[in-house]
Amino acid sequence: MITGFVISYNRVEFFLYSKIRLAGMVMSEPFVHLHTHTEFSLLDGACRIKDLIKKAVECDMPALAITDHGAMYGNISFYSEARAAGIKPILGCEVYVARQSRTRRDPQFDKEQFHLVLLAKNENGYKNLIKLVSIAYSEGFYYKPRVDKELLSQYSDDLIALTACLGGEVPSYILRGNIDQAQRSLGDYIDIFGRDNLYLELQENGMPEQQPVNKELIRLAGQTGLKLVATNDIHYLDAKDADSHDVLLCIQTNSTLSNPDRYRLPTREFYFKTPQQMAELFAYVPEALENTIEIAERCNVEFDFTQSKLPDPGVPMGASPDQYMTDEARIGLASRMGGSIHDDYLKQFEYECEIINQCGFALYMLIVRDFTDFARKSGIYVGVRGSAAGSLVCYGLGITDVDPIEYGLAFERFLNPERIEMPDVDLDIQDDRRDELIQYVCDKYGRDHVGQIATFGSLKARAAVRDCGRVLGVELADVDRICKMIPTVPTGITIEQAMAENPELKAAYDDSKETRRLIDTALTLEGLNRNAGVHAAGVLISADPLINHVPVQQGNKGESVAQLAKNDIARVGLLKMDFLGLANLTILADAIKNVKRTSGIDLDVFEFPLDDPKVFEMLGRGDTNGVFQLEGDGMRRSVVDLKPNSVRELAAIVALYRPGPMAFIPNFVRSKFGQEPINYLHPSLEPILEETYGVICYQEQVLRIARAIGGFTMGQADVLRKAMSSKNREIMDKQREKFLQGAKSNGVPERIAAKIYEQVEPFAGYAFNKAHAVCYAFLAYRTAYMKANYPVEYYAALLSANMDDKEKLGIYIEDSRRIGIKLLPPDVNAGGVEFEVEDGGIRFGLSAIKGCGRGIIEGIVAARQAGGAFRDLFDFCERVQDHTPINKSALECLIKVGAFESVWSNRAQLMEMLPDATSAAANKMRDQKTGQGGLFGDDSFAGGAGLDLSKYKHISDFNHQEILTIEKDLTGLYLSGHPLERMRGYLEKNCTATASTYKGLENDQECVIGGIITDIRPKITKRGDKMAFVRIEDLSGTIPVTFFPQALKNCEPQLIKERIVTIKGRATHRERIIIDEESESQVEVEIRGESVTLVRTNNNGSNGNGYRTVHIRIKASNSDKLNLLKSLIEANPGNSPVFFWVFDESASRKVSTRFKVDASQRFVSEVDTLLGRDSLKII
C-alpha cells in the first residue's frame, strides 16, 4: 500500500459554521465564490491556485469553487491546497455546450458554444464530471471541447448546474430578446438536472446588458421556483490586476494593447470580490448570496489519497509483492556477482529492500522490471537515467546496468526514507521502437488503462518579459536587453530574485518608466500557464480505466492524455513512467546491426572494454561529433582540455558542463594535471571529493559531505540539499544551524564547518545527480567506442538518424569525409531507405531525398530485390508499380539528384523520357489486368526493349551549377561536388568559425566566417531603418547573419546573392522561448555582421586567397570547341591568367594565352558544361 494521507472534511462543522455566519454571529457576509477561473483556464484565468486559496482565507470564506473553462487540469492541486488551508474545495468546470449535437461541425453554426457551470456534489458527481469533460474532447471537440444535452442527461447525477454568464444558453437568449426560447432551454435543463440541482446565476459585473438579463432571471425564478445564486466570474485576483489580465488576453490572441479591436473583458470587475462587496452588489436579492452557502454545503467531494491504483504486473498466486520483489532482486544480484552476494553489497541490499517494502513500492519496482525485461527480450535498446541507477535493488532486478556501489551512487537520491514519495524510474528507449513498448503496456493492462500526461508551458521570467514586451509595444532590442539581465542559473529563477541579485536590472527598473511598466506587468503574469501539451515521455498506467479517476483529452496523434499536472499523478495513486525516446540509442542499435551485416560480428554494448585507448585518444583530440553528450564546440573544448581517460571522468565533464558549474571546469582540469593544488577544508572531504579533484560535481557529494561533517543521515542530507536548492532562506537557516550543530558533535570546529557549508551551499543548487551523469557517461563512451572502432558502420547509423535535419546531416557528412569515409551517391540500383555501408563507404539513403517517402523507397527496394537491377527508366517504372504506386514527383526528384546515373547518365534526357516511361508502365498494367499480355506471350518489349531511345539523345544535360543547385534543393547537400570546394584552402586560412563551429562562440566573441550568400531578407525597423537577415553557406552548413542598420549601410553593396564573401562580425546569443515545463528558453547563436569582403577567384593575391592562374584541360580532338571557349573567356574578363593544357592519348603540353579571366562560379560551371567536369583548375 502506498502511504499517504486521508483528508476528510467535517460536514457537521461546515454546516454549523455556515449557519452561524447566516445568523450574523461573525463579521463577514455569508458568501462563497462558485464561478472561478484559475491559471488552468489557459491564458484566460490569471488566478494562481495558491493565491486564490490565500484570498479565500483572508475573506473568511468557508469554501471556494474551481470552474475552469472546458478542462479540469487544476482540480487535484486546488483540492489539496484548499484542504491544507482549511478551505472546503468545490470541484467543478465551466463546460461548453454545443448549440445542437456535439458531433455536428457546421462552420456556420457550430463555432459558437454556450457556457454552463457544473459543480460536483460528491464522488459520483465528480466521476460524472470527469466523463463529461473527457467525452467533450473525444467526441465533441470543434474549436472547443463540447458536451450536448444528450450527454448531460446521461451524466447529470450528483451534479449542480448554474446557468453561467452571458455566454450561458438561457442568458444568451434573454439577451437577444428571445424569451420563449430562453424558457424552453431552461425547461431542458430542469429536465436534465432536476429542479433542486439547477440555479439561475446572477452577476453584477458593470456590463449594461447584464441588468435586463438579471431582471428576467429573477422573474424566471419566481415563475419556475428555481433558486438564484450570485457569482462574479472571477478571472483575476484583485481589481488592480485588470490591466495585466488585458495583457494576458493579448498574449492568448497574439494581439497588442495598441489594437483597438483586440479581445478583452468589457469591464474591470472580474476579480475576487470580498463577501462585503458582493453583499453590497446583491443587496436587492440577498437570497442569491445565501444560496452560495447552501450549494457549498451540498458539495462534498472527498478523495482518499492513500489508495494505490497500480496494476498487477503478474505477481505469482500466493506471493506478496514485497517477498516476490526481494527474491527476484536477490537472485538477479547474485547472478551479476558470480553466484554469491558480497557482505557489503548484502547489507546495502537488505537496507534497500526494507525501505522499499515499508514504503509500499515493491509492486512499482516489479512493474518497471516487467517493462525493461520485455524491452531487452525484444531487442529494444533501453537505458535508465537518473536516480534509479543508485539502487542496488534496481541493479539486481535488471532495471539498471550500473553497479551503484562501484560508482559511489546514493540510494537516497532514488528513495528517501525521510521524505517518502513515489520513486521515479526514467527509461530512455531507442526512439524508433518506443511505440512498441507503449503498445506492450497497452496490451498487458488495457488501452483504456494507459494514457500520457499533460504538460504545461509557463510564463517563466524571460518568457514573461518577452511576451509582455511584445504586447506593450516595447522595442525588441530593449526587451532583449532586459532579458539578458535575468540570469538563467539557477534554473527557474524569478524576476524578483533577478532584481535582488542583479543591480543592473534594478537600476534599469528604477531609471525608466517604460522598463518599470514592462517588469511590473511581467511580474503579475510570471509563472502562469501558457499552454497545455503532451509530456514528451510521461506514460500513465492504472489498474482500471483512467477515465474512472482522471479526465482525459486527445493528443495530436489521438492518444489519451490525462488532464493532470505531473506532480498530481502520485497524489491520486496512479503510476507514472517516463518512456523517453532517445535517438542515440537508435544510432547505437543500428550501428551494431551494421557491423553484424558487414562483418558478421555480434557486438554486445555491455561487453565493450571500458579502457579502450583508441576511444580516449579520439575524444582527447576533439573528435566528438556524433558522440552522445559530448558534441558542441564548448563541450568539445572542455573534452580536449580534460583529455578524459575513464568513464568516471566522462561523468564529471557531463555534470560540470552546464550553466553555473562549468566555471569550475578549468579548476578541475588544472587539478587533474597537477597544475593547481587541491585543498580540502577538512580531512573528511578528501575521500568524497578526490575523484573530482576537489570540485563538487554531484548531488551525492553534497549528501556525503552533510553526513561526514554535519552528522546527517543520507535521507536528512537529501532534505538539506533540496532546501539549499529551493533558496528559501528561512528553511536554509534552520538547516544551517542543524549542520553546524552536527559538525560540533563530530568535533569539527565551527569556523571550518561554516566555511564548508558556505562552499557547499551554491553547489547544491546546480550540482548534478551523479547517477544520471554516470548513466550518460556510459552511453557517451559506448557511442564513442563505436565511432572509434567501427566508424563507417557508426556514421551510416548516425546519418540515417539525422536524415530530416539537413544542417546536422551536412556537418556529419563533412565530418565523415574528413576522416576518409567515401559517400557514395544515391542510386536506385544500390541504395536503400537509409544510409547503408557499401564497399567500405556509405551509400546515400534514398528517403533522405525530398519528396521520396519511406513507402516509395521500400517499394523500389522490393522491386529490385525481386527482379534484379533496373535496366533503364522504362524497366524501373514497369517493375516498381507492382510494389508501390508510381509517384511522378518522387521519380523526378530521384532523377534530378542522379539516382539513375547507373542506368542513364544524362539527367535532362531522363526527365524528357519520364512521361513516356510512366505511360508505358500504365499501359502494361492495364493490359495485364485485361489479360492482354505480349502478343506472343513474351516480354520482348518490356522496359525500354524495342523502343527507340535515340530520340532523347539531342537533349543536353544540366550544367554543373544547375546540378549542384538541384542537389542542394532536394537533399540539403551538394552531392556532385561543392561550389566552394576550390575555395576550401582560402576559407580554412582566413575564417575563424564555420557552420559546424560558430555555435560554440562566446557571446560578443569576434569571428570571421566565409561562404556563399544564399539568402538576403531585408526588414524595416519600427524607427524606419533598414536592416537585413542574411544566410551564409560554407562547406559544412549555413550560418545566420544579422546586419543592423548602421552595419548594413556600409555593407549593403557587397551583399549580393550567390557571391562568395567573408564576413567579420560578432557572435550574439539569443534566447528562443521553449514552451514546456522544464525550461523557458534555449540559447541560439547568430552572427552580427560588421563588415563584408567579396572574394574573387580572379584575384592576384592581394586579398590572400592565393588563386592566381586558371588552367583549362582540352583534348586536341576538341579543337572545334576552342571558339566557344574563347567566347566564354572574352565574356568574363578579369585578372587571372589563363593557360591551356592540350592533351591527346600520348602527351599533354601547356599553352600560354593572352587571356585574363574572372574565374567566377558561373564561368567555372560554363567551362565544365562545355568540356566536361573537372576540366578547369584554379591554382
ChimeraX attribute file (.defattr): number of C-alpha atoms within 10 A of each C-alpha:
attribute: neighborCount
match mode: 1-to-1
recipient: residues
	/A:1	16
	/A:2	23
	/A:3	17
	/A:4	17
	/A:5	12
	/A:6	12
	/A:7	15
	/A:8	13
	/A:9	16
	/A:10	10
	/A:11	14
	/A:12	10
	/A:13	10
	/A:14	18
	/A:15	17
	/A:16	11
	/A:17	15
	/A:18	23
	/A:19	15
	/A:20	13
	/A:21	20
	/A:22	16
	/A:23	11
	/A:24	12
	/A:25	11
	/A:26	13
	/A:27	9
	/A:28	16
	/A:29	23
	/A:30	26
	/A:31	30
	/A:32	28
	/A:33	26
	/A:34	29
	/A:35	26
	/A:36	29
	/A:37	28
	/A:38	30
	/A:39	23
	/A:40	29
	/A:41	25
	/A:42	23
	/A:43	23
	/A:44	24
	/A:45	23
	/A:46	28
	/A:47	27
	/A:48	20
	/A:49	21
	/A:50	15
	/A:51	12
	/A:52	22
	/A:53	25
	/A:54	16
	/A:55	17
	/A:56	23
	/A:57	17
	/A:58	10
	/A:59	18
	/A:60	19
	/A:61	24
	/A:62	22
	/A:63	26
	/A:64	26
	/A:65	25
	/A:66	28
	/A:67	29
	/A:68	27
	/A:69	25
	/A:70	26
	/A:71	28
	/A:72	27
	/A:73	27
	/A:74	21
	/A:75	27
	/A:76	22
	/A:77	16
	/A:78	23
	/A:79	23
	/A:80	16
	/A:81	19
	/A:82	24
	/A:83	16
	/A:84	12
	/A:85	13
	/A:86	14
	/A:87	22
	/A:88	28
	/A:89	26
	/A:90	28
	/A:91	28
	/A:92	31
	/A:93	27
	/A:94	29
	/A:95	29
	/A:96	27
	/A:97	26
	/A:98	28
	/A:99	18
	/A:100	15
	/A:101	16
	/A:102	24
	/A:103	16
	/A:104	15
	/A:105	16
	/A:106	9
	/A:107	10
	/A:108	7
	/A:109	12
	/A:110	18
	/A:111	13
	/A:112	16
	/A:113	23
	/A:114	23
	/A:115	25
	/A:116	23
	/A:117	26
	/A:118	27
	/A:119	28
	/A:120	27
	/A:121	23
	/A:122	20
	/A:123	15
	/A:124	15
	/A:125	24
	/A:126	26
	/A:127	21
	/A:128	23
	/A:129	28
	/A:130	25
	/A:131	21
	/A:132	25
	/A:133	27
	/A:134	28
	/A:135	22
	/A:136	28
	/A:137	23
	/A:138	16
	/A:139	15
	/A:140	23
	/A:141	20
	/A:142	20
	/A:143	12
	/A:144	19
	/A:145	25
	/A:146	29
	/A:147	30
	/A:148	21
	/A:149	18
	/A:150	12
	/A:151	18
	/A:152	18
	/A:153	14
	/A:154	12
	/A:155	20
	/A:156	21
	/A:157	21
	/A:158	21
	/A:159	25
	/A:160	22
	/A:161	26
	/A:162	25
	/A:163	26
	/A:164	26
	/A:165	25
	/A:166	21
	/A:167	17
	/A:168	21
	/A:169	24
	/A:170	29
	/A:171	29
	/A:172	20
	/A:173	19
	/A:174	21
	/A:175	20
	/A:176	11
	/A:177	13
	/A:178	13
	/A:179	17
	/A:180	11
	/A:181	16
	/A:182	22
	/A:183	16
	/A:184	12
	/A:185	15
	/A:186	20
	/A:187	15
	/A:188	14
	/A:189	23
	/A:190	18
	/A:191	12
	/A:192	21
	/A:193	19
	/A:194	17
	/A:195	15
	/A:196	12
	/A:197	23
	/A:198	23
	/A:199	24
	/A:200	23
	/A:201	27
	/A:202	28
	/A:203	22
	/A:204	18
	/A:205	19
	/A:206	13
	/A:207	13
	/A:208	9
	/A:209	11
	/A:210	17
	/A:211	16
	/A:212	14
	/A:213	23
	/A:214	21
	/A:215	12
	/A:216	16
	/A:217	23
	/A:218	19
	/A:219	12
	/A:220	19
	/A:221	14
	/A:222	12
	/A:223	9
	/A:224	13
	/A:225	11
	/A:226	19
	/A:227	20
	/A:228	26
	/A:229	25
	/A:230	29
	/A:231	25
	/A:232	21
	/A:233	21
	/A:234	23
	/A:235	25
	/A:236	26
	/A:237	23
	/A:238	16
	/A:239	13
	/A:240	11
	/A:241	20
	/A:242	20
	/A:243	13
	/A:244	19
	/A:245	26
	/A:246	20
	/A:247	26
	/A:248	29
	/A:249	23
	/A:250	24
	/A:251	19
	/A:252	15
	/A:253	13
	/A:254	12
	/A:255	19
	/A:256	21
	/A:257	18
	/A:258	10
	/A:259	10
	/A:260	9
	/A:261	9
	/A:262	15
	/A:263	15
	/A:264	16
	/A:265	14
	/A:266	10
	/A:267	10
	/A:268	18
	/A:269	20
	/A:270	24
	/A:271	22
	/A:272	23
	/A:273	20
	/A:274	19
	/A:275	20
	/A:276	15
	/A:277	12
	/A:278	23
	/A:279	21
	/A:280	11
	/A:281	15
	/A:282	18
	/A:283	12
	/A:284	9
	/A:285	15
	/A:286	17
	/A:287	14
	/A:288	24
	/A:289	24
	/A:290	21
	/A:291	19
	/A:292	22
	/A:293	25
	/A:294	17
	/A:295	19
	/A:296	25
	/A:297	19
	/A:298	19
	/A:299	26
	/A:300	22
	/A:301	19
	/A:302	16
	/A:303	18
	/A:304	14
	/A:305	16
	/A:306	16
	/A:307	17
	/A:308	20
	/A:309	19
	/A:310	20
	/A:311	18
	/A:312	15
	/A:313	19
	/A:314	12
	/A:315	15
	/A:316	9
	/A:317	6
	/A:318	7
	/A:319	10
	/A:320	13
	/A:321	22
	/A:322	20
	/A:323	13
	/A:324	17
	/A:325	25
	/A:326	24
	/A:327	14
	/A:328	16
	/A:329	25
	/A:330	23
	/A:331	15
	/A:332	18
	/A:333	25
	/A:334	16
	/A:335	13
	/A:336	16
	/A:337	12
	/A:338	8
	/A:339	11
	/A:340	13
	/A:341	17
	/A:342	10
	/A:343	9
	/A:344	9
	/A:345	16
	/A:346	16
	/A:347	11
	/A:348	16
	/A:349	21
	/A:350	15
	/A:351	14
	/A:352	21
	/A:353	22
	/A:354	14
	/A:355	16
	/A:356	24
	/A:357	18
	/A:358	15
	/A:359	18
	/A:360	18
	/A:361	23
	/A:362	22
	/A:363	24
	/A:364	24
	/A:365	23
	/A:366	25
	/A:367	19
	/A:368	20
	/A:369	22
	/A:370	17
	/A:371	18
	/A:372	24
	/A:373	17
	/A:374	15
	/A:375	19
	/A:376	12
	/A:377	9
	/A:378	11
	/A:379	11
	/A:380	22
	/A:381	21
	/A:382	26
	/A:383	22
	/A:384	25
	/A:385	20
	/A:386	21
	/A:387	24
	/A:388	29
	/A:389	31
	/A:390	30
	/A:391	27
	/A:392	31
	/A:393	29
	/A:394	28
	/A:395	21
	/A:396	26
	/A:397	25
	/A:398	21
	/A:399	27
	/A:400	25
	/A:401	18
	/A:402	22
	/A:403	18
	/A:404	22
	/A:405	15
	/A:406	7
	/A:407	15
	/A:408	15
	/A:409	27
	/A:410	27
	/A:411	26
	/A:412	23
	/A:413	24
	/A:414	20
	/A:415	25
	/A:416	21
	/A:417	18
	/A:418	14
	/A:419	12
	/A:420	15
	/A:421	17
	/A:422	22
	/A:423	18
	/A:424	18
	/A:425	23
	/A:426	21
	/A:427	24
	/A:428	21
	/A:429	27
	/A:430	24
	/A:431	21
	/A:432	15
	/A:433	17
	/A:434	20
	/A:435	14
	/A:436	15
	/A:437	18
	/A:438	17
	/A:439	14
	/A:440	15
	/A:441	19
	/A:442	16
	/A:443	12
	/A:444	15
	/A:445	19
	/A:446	16
	/A:447	18
	/A:448	14
	/A:449	21
	/A:450	27
	/A:451	26
	/A:452	26
	/A:453	27
	/A:454	25
	/A:455	25
	/A:456	24
	/A:457	20
	/A:458	26
	/A:459	27
	/A:460	27
	/A:461	27
	/A:462	28
	/A:463	23
	/A:464	28
	/A:465	26
	/A:466	24
	/A:467	22
	/A:468	29
	/A:469	26
	/A:470	20
	/A:471	22
	/A:472	19
	/A:473	14
	/A:474	15
	/A:475	13
	/A:476	14
	/A:477	9
	/A:478	13
	/A:479	20
	/A:480	16
	/A:481	12
	/A:482	21
	/A:483	21
	/A:484	14
	/A:485	19
	/A:486	22
	/A:487	19
	/A:488	20
	/A:489	14
	/A:490	15
	/A:491	15
	/A:492	16
	/A:493	16
	/A:494	19
	/A:495	24
	/A:496	13
	/A:497	14
	/A:498	19
	/A:499	18
	/A:500	12
	/A:501	14
	/A:502	13
	/A:503	12
	/A:504	15
	/A:505	22
	/A:506	16
	/A:507	12
	/A:508	18
	/A:509	19
	/A:510	11
	/A:511	11
	/A:512	11
	/A:513	11
	/A:514	15
	/A:515	20
	/A:516	15
	/A:517	15
	/A:518	25
	/A:519	25
	/A:520	17
	/A:521	22
	/A:522	26
	/A:523	20
	/A:524	17
	/A:525	29
	/A:526	21
	/A:527	20
	/A:528	24
	/A:529	26
	/A:530	24
	/A:531	19
	/A:532	19
	/A:533	16
	/A:534	21
	/A:535	19
	/A:536	15
	/A:537	18
	/A:538	19
	/A:539	23
	/A:540	20
	/A:541	24
	/A:542	24
	/A:543	17
	/A:544	16
	/A:545	16
	/A:546	22
	/A:547	20
	/A:548	14
	/A:549	18
	/A:550	26
	/A:551	25
	/A:552	29
	/A:553	24
	/A:554	20
	/A:555	18
	/A:556	9
	/A:557	6
	/A:558	9
	/A:559	15
	/A:560	27
	/A:561	27
	/A:562	29
	/A:563	28
	/A:564	24
	/A:565	20
	/A:566	18
	/A:567	11
	/A:568	17
	/A:569	19
	/A:570	18
	/A:571	21
	/A:572	19
	/A:573	22
	/A:574	22
	/A:575	21
	/A:576	27
	/A:577	19
	/A:578	20
	/A:579	23
	/A:580	21
	/A:581	20
	/A:582	19
	/A:583	18
	/A:584	24
	/A:585	23
	/A:586	23
	/A:587	27
	/A:588	24
	/A:589	21
	/A:590	20
	/A:591	26
	/A:592	21
	/A:593	19
	/A:594	21
	/A:595	19
	/A:596	14
	/A:597	13
	/A:598	14
	/A:599	9
	/A:600	10
	/A:601	12
	/A:602	11
	/A:603	15
	/A:604	9
	/A:605	17
	/A:606	10
	/A:607	7
	/A:608	13
	/A:609	11
	/A:610	16
	/A:611	13
	/A:612	15
	/A:613	14
	/A:614	14
	/A:615	23
	/A:616	23
	/A:617	16
	/A:618	17
	/A:619	24
	/A:620	20
	/A:621	14
	/A:622	20
	/A:623	22
	/A:624	24
	/A:625	22
	/A:626	23
	/A:627	21
	/A:628	19
	/A:629	21
	/A:630	26
	/A:631	16
	/A:632	17
	/A:633	18
	/A:634	15
	/A:635	21
	/A:636	21
	/A:637	18
	/A:638	21
	/A:639	27
	/A:640	17
	/A:641	16
	/A:642	21
	/A:643	20
	/A:644	22
	/A:645	17
	/A:646	16
	/A:647	22
	/A:648	18
	/A:649	18
	/A:650	24
	/A:651	26
	/A:652	24
	/A:653	27
	/A:654	24
	/A:655	25
	/A:656	26
	/A:657	21
	/A:658	15
	/A:659	13
	/A:660	17
	/A:661	21
	/A:662	18
	/A:663	12
	/A:664	14
	/A:665	20
	/A:666	14
	/A:667	17
	/A:668	24
	/A:669	21
	/A:670	16
	/A:671	17
	/A:672	19
	/A:673	11
	/A:674	10
	/A:675	11
	/A:676	14
	/A:677	13
	/A:678	18
	/A:679	12
	/A:680	14
	/A:681	13
	/A:682	13
	/A:683	9
	/A:684	14
	/A:685	18
	/A:686	15
	/A:687	10
	/A:688	21
	/A:689	20
	/A:690	13
	/A:691	15
	/A:692	20
	/A:693	22
	/A:694	20
	/A:695	23
	/A:696	27
	/A:697	32
	/A:698	25
	/A:699	26
	/A:700	28
	/A:701	26
	/A:702	25
	/A:703	27
	/A:704	23
	/A:705	23
	/A:706	26
	/A:707	20
	/A:708	18
	/A:709	25
	/A:710	27
	/A:711	21
	/A:712	21
	/A:713	17
	/A:714	24
	/A:715	21
	/A:716	20
	/A:717	27
	/A:718	26
	/A:719	18
	/A:720	25
	/A:721	24
	/A:722	17
	/A:723	22
	/A:724	23
	/A:725	19
	/A:726	15
	/A:727	17
	/A:728	11
	/A:729	11
	/A:730	9
	/A:731	14
	/A:732	19
	/A:733	13
	/A:734	12
	/A:735	19
	/A:736	20
	/A:737	13
	/A:738	16
	/A:739	24
	/A:740	24
	/A:741	17
	/A:742	21
	/A:743	23
	/A:744	16
	/A:745	13
	/A:746	13
	/A:747	11
	/A:748	18
	/A:749	13
	/A:750	15
	/A:751	10
	/A:752	15
	/A:753	23
	/A:754	17
	/A:755	12
	/A:756	20
	/A:757	19
	/A:758	12
	/A:759	13
	/A:760	20
	/A:761	21
	/A:762	16
	/A:763	22
	/A:764	26
	/A:765	21
	/A:766	22
	/A:767	24
	/A:768	25
	/A:769	21
	/A:770	28
	/A:771	30
	/A:772	21
	/A:773	25
	/A:774	28
	/A:775	21
	/A:776	23
	/A:777	25
	/A:778	22
	/A:779	21
	/A:780	22
	/A:781	28
	/A:782	22
	/A:783	25
	/A:784	27
	/A:785	25
	/A:786	24
	/A:787	25
	/A:788	20
	/A:789	13
	/A:790	15
	/A:791	17
	/A:792	26
	/A:793	29
	/A:794	28
	/A:795	26
	/A:796	28
	/A:797	26
	/A:798	27
	/A:799	28
	/A:800	22
	/A:801	20
	/A:802	17
	/A:803	21
	/A:804	16
	/A:805	12
	/A:806	18
	/A:807	18
	/A:808	20
	/A:809	23
	/A:810	24
	/A:811	21
	/A:812	21
	/A:813	20
	/A:814	18
	/A:815	18
	/A:816	21
	/A:817	13
	/A:818	10
	/A:819	11
	/A:820	11
	/A:821	17
	/A:822	17
	/A:823	21
	/A:824	20
	/A:825	19
	/A:826	26
	/A:827	21
	/A:828	23
	/A:829	20
	/A:830	19
	/A:831	24
	/A:832	21
	/A:833	22
	/A:834	20
	/A:835	26
	/A:836	25
	/A:837	24
	/A:838	18
	/A:839	10
	/A:840	13
	/A:841	19
	/A:842	24
	/A:843	22
	/A:844	27
	/A:845	23
	/A:846	28
	/A:847	25
	/A:848	25
	/A:849	24
	/A:850	18
	/A:851	17
	/A:852	20
	/A:853	14
	/A:854	15
	/A:855	13
	/A:856	23
	/A:857	22
	/A:858	18
	/A:859	20
	/A:860	28
	/A:861	20
	/A:862	18
	/A:863	22
	/A:864	18
	/A:865	11
	/A:866	11
	/A:867	10
	/A:868	11
	/A:869	17
	/A:870	21
	/A:871	16
	/A:872	18
	/A:873	21
	/A:874	23
	/A:875	19
	/A:876	24
	/A:877	26
	/A:878	24
	/A:879	22
	/A:880	23
	/A:881	19
	/A:882	15
	/A:883	17
	/A:884	16
	/A:885	12
	/A:886	19
	/A:887	14
	/A:888	13
	/A:889	11
	/A:890	17
	/A:891	21
	/A:892	16
	/A:893	21
	/A:894	25
	/A:895	24
	/A:896	23
	/A:897	27
	/A:898	23
	/A:899	24
	/A:900	24
	/A:901	20
	/A:902	16
	/A:903	16
	/A:904	15
	/A:905	14
	/A:906	19
	/A:907	23
	/A:908	17
	/A:909	20
	/A:910	24
	/A:911	16
	/A:912	12
	/A:913	16
	/A:914	18
	/A:915	13
	/A:916	13
	/A:917	21
	/A:918	21
	/A:919	14
	/A:920	19
	/A:921	24
	/A:922	16
	/A:923	13
	/A:924	18
	/A:925	18
	/A:926	13
	/A:927	13
	/A:928	12
	/A:929	10
	/A:930	9
	/A:931	9
	/A:932	12
	/A:933	15
	/A:934	14
	/A:935	8
	/A:936	7
	/A:937	8
	/A:938	9
	/A:939	11
	/A:940	12
	/A:941	11
	/A:942	17
	/A:943	22
	/A:944	18
	/A:945	14
	/A:946	9
	/A:947	11
	/A:948	8
	/A:949	11
	/A:950	7
	/A:951	10
	/A:952	15
	/A:953	11
	/A:954	8
	/A:955	13
	/A:956	12
	/A:957	16
	/A:958	16
	/A:959	17
	/A:960	22
	/A:961	21
	/A:962	13
	/A:963	21
	/A:964	21
	/A:965	16
	/A:966	20
	/A:967	23
	/A:968	17
	/A:969	15
	/A:970	18
	/A:971	22
	/A:972	21
	/A:973	23
	/A:974	19
	/A:975	19
	/A:976	16
	/A:977	14
	/A:978	17
	/A:979	22
	/A:980	18
	/A:981	12
	/A:982	16
	/A:983	22
	/A:984	15
	/A:985	13
	/A:986	18
	/A:987	24
	/A:988	13
	/A:989	11
	/A:990	15
	/A:991	16
	/A:992	15
	/A:993	19
	/A:994	23
	/A:995	22
	/A:996	23
	/A:997	15
	/A:998	20
	/A:999	22
	/A:1000	16
	/A:1001	20
	/A:1002	14
	/A:1003	15
	/A:1004	13
	/A:1005	11
	/A:1006	17
	/A:1007	19
	/A:1008	22
	/A:1009	26
	/A:1010	30
	/A:1011	30
	/A:1012	21
	/A:1013	21
	/A:1014	15
	/A:1015	17
	/A:1016	16
	/A:1017	10
	/A:1018	14
	/A:1019	14
	/A:1020	11
	/A:1021	14
	/A:1022	9
	/A:1023	7
	/A:1024	9
	/A:1025	13
	/A:1026	16
	/A:1027	20
	/A:1028	22
	/A:1029	16
	/A:1030	20
	/A:1031	19
	/A:1032	26
	/A:1033	21
	/A:1034	23
	/A:1035	23
	/A:1036	21
	/A:1037	20
	/A:1038	21
	/A:1039	25
	/A:1040	16
	/A:1041	24
	/A:1042	22
	/A:1043	23
	/A:1044	18
	/A:1045	18
	/A:1046	12
	/A:1047	18
	/A:1048	22
	/A:1049	13
	/A:1050	13
	/A:1051	17
	/A:1052	15
	/A:1053	10
	/A:1054	15
	/A:1055	19
	/A:1056	15
	/A:1057	14
	/A:1058	15
	/A:1059	17
	/A:1060	27
	/A:1061	21
	/A:1062	20
	/A:1063	23
	/A:1064	19
	/A:1065	23
	/A:1066	20
	/A:1067	22
	/A:1068	20
	/A:1069	19
	/A:1070	16
	/A:1071	17
	/A:1072	14
	/A:1073	19
	/A:1074	14
	/A:1075	21
	/A:1076	21
	/A:1077	20
	/A:1078	13
	/A:1079	15
	/A:1080	22
	/A:1081	18
	/A:1082	13
	/A:1083	12
	/A:1084	11
	/A:1085	21
	/A:1086	20
	/A:1087	29
	/A:1088	23
	/A:1089	25
	/A:1090	20
	/A:1091	17
	/A:1092	22
	/A:1093	15
	/A:1094	17
	/A:1095	21
	/A:1096	21
	/A:1097	27
	/A:1098	23
	/A:1099	20
	/A:1100	16
	/A:1101	12
	/A:1102	8
	/A:1103	15
	/A:1104	12
	/A:1105	20
	/A:1106	17
	/A:1107	23
	/A:1108	17
	/A:1109	21
	/A:1110	22
	/A:1111	19
	/A:1112	21
	/A:1113	19
	/A:1114	21
	/A:1115	15
	/A:1116	14
	/A:1117	10
	/A:1118	12
	/A:1119	12
	/A:1120	9
	/A:1121	14
	/A:1122	13
	/A:1123	10
	/A:1124	13
	/A:1125	18
	/A:1126	11
	/A:1127	11
	/A:1128	16
	/A:1129	19
	/A:1130	14
	/A:1131	12
	/A:1132	15
	/A:1133	14
	/A:1134	18
	/A:1135	18
	/A:1136	23
	/A:1137	20
	/A:1138	20
	/A:1139	20
	/A:1140	17
	/A:1141	17
	/A:1142	18
	/A:1143	16
	/A:1144	12
	/A:1145	7
	/A:1146	5
	/A:1147	7
	/A:1148	15
	/A:1149	11
	/A:1150	13
	/A:1151	12
	/A:1152	12
	/A:1153	10
	/A:1154	7
	/A:1155	16
	/A:1156	19
	/A:1157	22
	/A:1158	22
	/A:1159	28
	/A:1160	17
	/A:1161	18
	/A:1162	15
	/A:1163	18
	/A:1164	21
	/A:1165	22
	/A:1166	18
	/A:1167	22
	/A:1168	18
	/A:1169	18
	/A:1170	14
	/A:1171	18
	/A:1172	15
	/A:1173	15
	/A:1174	14
	/A:1175	17
	/A:1176	22
	/A:1177	15
	/A:1178	19
	/A:1179	12
